[in-house]
Amino acid sequence: MAGGSTILELKHHVLNGRLAQAKKLIAASQISLEDVADEDGNTPLHWLAALQATPEATDQEMLTFLLQNGAPKNRQNSLGETPLMSAVRNFLLDEKRAQVLIEDLLTKAHVDPSRSDLVGETPLMEAA
């Protein structure tokens, strides 16, 4: 398991689309993204799906990098949300970015769209 400060730094880089810095951090710390989650159970793909900042790298580049480095694509956070559900719920923050990310999660990452959260909602139900 990665240390808290490493996770916090990685989260900052992913949230801000800083691909080069994320690559350097992972290479230097030799962490496995399979084991990385914050205090709420959010993984690097959840952070990407937050669509919080204008990224320096494209979401597609960050998604590819995270998947290549073992980021779990269907892991649920403490609310039962998968990264796909997070992207669907954040759609109104940036519709164009969210649409591309949702399509990439479904077609490139092959995430499971049928996973429900703690209240039984699936990404499809949320999108309706």
URWOTA-V63367 format. One record per helix or strand of 3 or more residues. SS is the DSSP state (A for helix, B for strand). FROM is the first residue (numbers start at 1). TO is the last residue. If there is no record, write none. Layout:
<<SS FROM TO> <SS FROM TO>>
This chain:
<<A 4 15> <A 19 29> <A 33 35> <A 44 49> <A 59 68> <A 83 89> <A 91 93> <A 95 107> <A 123 127>>
